[in-house]
Amino acid sequence: MVGVQVMPPHYALPPYATALRLSSSLAIRNPSASKPRRRRRLDLPLRSCLSPLPSDMDAAVTGLYPLHRCKTLHLVRHAQGIHNVEGEKNHDAYLSYDFFDAHLTPLGWQQVGNLRKHVRACGLSEKIDLVITSPLMRTMQTAVGVFGGEGYTDGIVAPPLMVANVGNSDHPSISSLNCPPFTAVELCREHLGVHPCDKRRSISEYRPLFPAIDFSLIENEDDVLWTPDVREKNEEVAARGMKFLNWLWTREEKEIAVVTHSGFLFHALSAFGDDCHPSVKSEMCKHFANCELRSVVIVDRGMTGSNASRTNYPGKIPDGLDLPSDVAKDKH
């Protein structure tokens, strides 16, 4: 049974971060505060985390973990898509094939531009080692628009992240220079099934549109995961989200942006936060707005990852006597 913990909402990490912490084989802690707070340690099975909170749960909490067993994730929901506009007017629009693999609206591209300005202003764009994107049109457009290079011009040897006018966008091509690598991953797709807006195109259709995105981790050319008559259950999306988080520990990158979908983020994150104050749970697990970014830190408590520390130093170089005084007292 998995144990789950979540830190309070404000911790001394970058000001752009708002996050949570898991503990078991994974943990996520909130990085956005400036003042550490005392914590009472909890190690609860997942089932017990769903029981009413104890009366002392209002007490502040904190945690301490080795840095090399942490990764920072910057979670982004895609910008406004054409399906969002029509679906808000009439939910039945989500069943229409007119919105198959929905692309961004002009307003969505404005949202992308504003988030791009933000990640540059706060310095986040210089820290990201990898961008992971769901392999749908709207998420890839958002990912390259926010985290990609500047405008692409002919004569540059490196392929562009996106060619011009993808998805009826009137948007210029986007360079793959001076930005992190981009990888498409199926595990972070939206709810699968029934809604055509959540069905992807074949990979051979995407490659010429997004030449510098790496599609090598996608096993099937066509979308074999989406079915027209069965919608993926919420608990199945949550389980897929946990599988995705565990998969991240197979990556060596330490700071990763993930551009994905509202339903995926909501159900993946809703598994966490039951052991903290209700307002913290609400802050972390509410639905994402279009083009919203939240930063989290995941912590490997189960030795899932194997990365060695880049900053730890063994000491005793050269070797010499160094018995601490309190240990020497016990020894003698």
N, C-alpha and C positions, 0 to 999 in steps of 0.2 A: 504494500500500500504506500502511496506517495505521500510524503510530508510536505506541507506548504506553509510558507511564511511571507508576509509582506511588510516592508518598512513604512514608517510614517511619510507624509508627503514632502518634507523639505530637508534635504541633506546637502553637504558641501561638495557638490559637483558642478559642472558648468551651468551657467544661468539659463541656457536654452533647454535644460533637461527637466522633464517631469516623468518620474518613473516608479517602478515597483520592484520587488525582489521575491523570487521563489526560493524555497530551500527544499532539498532532497537531492536527486541527481542534478536538479537545476535550482537556482535561486535568482530572484531579481530584487534589487534594492532601489529605492528612490534616490536619484542623484541631485535633486534640484535645490536643496536647502543650504543655508549658511551656518546653521547651528546644530551640532550633534545632540541627540537626546538619548537618555537612558532607555534600555530595552529589557523586557522580560523575555527570556528565551522560550520559544514554543516549538515543540516537535510533535505535530499532530497528524494522524492519518487523515487523508482527504475527506473521508466520511465524517469524522468528528469536526472538521473545519466548518461543516455546514450547520452545526448546532448553534444555539444562541450564544452570543459573546458573553464571557464572564464579566462581572461588575467592575473588575479592575482593568478592563481592556482599554480604558481611557488613558492609562499610564503610557508615557512615552517609551519608545523602544529604539534600539540600535543594534548593529551587528558589525563584525570584523572578519574579513576574508583576505586571503593572499591575492595580490593584484593579478598575478598570472593565471588565476582561476576565474577571472572576470572578463566579460566582453560587454562593450557598450553597443546597444542597438538604437537606431533612430528610425522609428516606425512612422510611415507616411501612408495615409489613404490617398488614392488617386484624386485628381481634380474633377470638377463637374463633367459628367458625360451626358450625351444626348438622352440616354435612358433615364438619368436622374430627373431631368426636366419633365419628361412625359409621364414617368412613373409617379411623380409627386401629384400630378393632376389626376391620374387614373391608374391604379395599381395593375389593372389588366394590361397596360402597355408593356409591362415586363414580359408578357407572353408573346409579344410581336417580334417576328423575324426582321422587321424594319430596323431593330436595334441590335442585330447580331454583332457581337464583338464591338460594342459601342465605343466610339471615339470621343475625344474631348470637344466641348462646345467652345465658342470664342471666349465666353466668361471663364471656362475652365483654363484656357491658356493664360488669361490674366491672373488667375489664382496661382498657376505655375510660376509666372514671372515674379509675383510677390514673394512666394516662398523661396525662390532662387535668391532674391535680394537679401532675405533674412538669413539664409545659411551662409552667405558670404559676409554679411555684416557681423555676425556673431563668431566667425572663424570656423564654423563647423565644416565647411567645404574642404578645408585644408587637412582635416583630421581623418576623414573617412578612407578606409582601406579598400572597401568593396561595396558596390551597390547591387543588391538582389532585387529582382522585379518579378512579379507575376507575369506570365507570358500572354497577357491580353493587351489589346491596342491601347486602352486608356491608361493602364499602369505603366507601360513602356514609354508612352508619350510623356507622362508625368515624370518618370524617373530620369529620362535624358534631359528633359527641360529644366529640372531642378538641379541635378547634380552633374550634368554634362559640361563639355567645354564651351567655348564661344562659337560664333557662327562659322560654318565650314566654307572654305573657298577652294575652287579648283586649283590643282597643283599640289595640294597637301598629300603626302604619301600615305598617311594613316587614313583608313576608311572612316566615314562619318558614323556617329552613333545613330543618326536619323537623317534620311534624305528629305528634301524639301516637299512640302504639301502632303505629308502623310495624313491619312484620315480626313481629307478635305479641309485641312487646317490652315492653308495659306501661310504656314510657318516655314521659315527658312531652315536649311539643313543645320545640324548641330555637330560640332567637332568632337572627336574622341581624344583630342590632345589636352594635356594639363588637367586631367580628371581621373578618378579611380576606374578600375575595370567594372564592367556590367555583366551580370549573369542572370539568365532567366531560370526560374525554379517553379515547378508545378505544385509543390507542397503548399505554397502560399497563395493559391488561387481562391477566388470567391466560392461561395456555395455552388456545388456542382449540380447540374440538371435543370430541366424544365424552362428556365429563363434563357432565351437565345443570347441576351447581352453578356452572359457568362460563359458562352461557348467560344473557344479560340479557333483561329484559322490554322491551316497547316503550317509547319515550320518553314517549308520552302517558300510560302507566301511572305513570311515575316523577314526572312534573311535579307532580301534586297531592300526592304524598307528600313531595317535597323542593322546595317552591316557590321557594326562593331560590338553588338550585344552577343555574348557567348550563349548559344543554345545547346551546347553539347551535353548538358545534364538532363535534357528532355529526351526520353527514350523513344517516344512514338511520334512519327511524322504527323499523323492526324490526331484529333482530339478523341481519344477512346475513353476519357473519364466522364464526359458529359453525356447524359441520356435525356431524351425528350419527355419522358413520362415519370421519372423518379427524381425528386429533389433530395439532396443530401441532408441528413438530419443534423440538428444543431450539435448534438453530442459527438457526431462524427466529424464535424468541422473542428470542434474543440480538441478531439483526439489527434486530428491531423496537425493542428497548431502545436501541440506538444511534441509531436514527431518532428516538426520543422525546427523547433527550438533545440531539441536534442541533436538534430543534424548539424546545426550551426557549430557544435563543438568539434566536428570533423574538419572545420575550417581553421586555418592558422591566423586569419585576420582578426584583429582585436576590436576594431570599430567599424560597424557595418550598418549601412542604410538599407531598409527593407520597404519597398513600395508595393502596397497590396490593397486590400479591399475592406470595406466597413464590416461586413458580416464575418469575415475571417478574423479580423482584429478583435471584434467584440466577443466572439465565442472563445477564441484562444485566451484572451486576457481575463475573461470572467471566471476562469478556474481559480484565480488568485485574489487575495484580499479579504477572505472571510475571517481571518484571524486578526484584523486590525479595526480601527475606528470606522464606522459606517461611512463617514464623509470621505475617508481615504479610499475606501473601496469604490465609492461613487466617482471620485476623481480619476481613478485609474481605469475603470472598467466601463465608463460611459461610451456611447457610440462616437466615432470620429467624424468630424466635419470634413467636407471635401478639402483636400490639400492640407489637412492638419498634420502636424508633426509632434510626436511625443518621444522623448528619449528615455531608455531604460537600461539597466545594467543586469545582465544575467550572470549568475554565480554557479560555478561547477562544484557542488559539494559531494559528488559521487565518483570523482576521478574519471568522468566521461571523457574529458579532454586530456591530452598528454603534453601540452606545450610547457616547456621549461621557462622559468623566469628570465627575463632579459635584464632585470635590474638587481636581483639578489646577488650578494657577494659572500663567499664562504668564510672569509676571515682567516686568521692564523697563517698569513703569508708575509714574512717567514714564520715558521712554527715557533711557538714559545709557550711558557706557562701562563695560563689565564683563568685559573679556578676562581669563580665568583666568591665573594666573601661569605655570603649566606650558605653556599654549598660547602665551603671550606670549614665553616663552623660545624655543620652536621658531620663532615668527614672526620674531624678531629675530636 
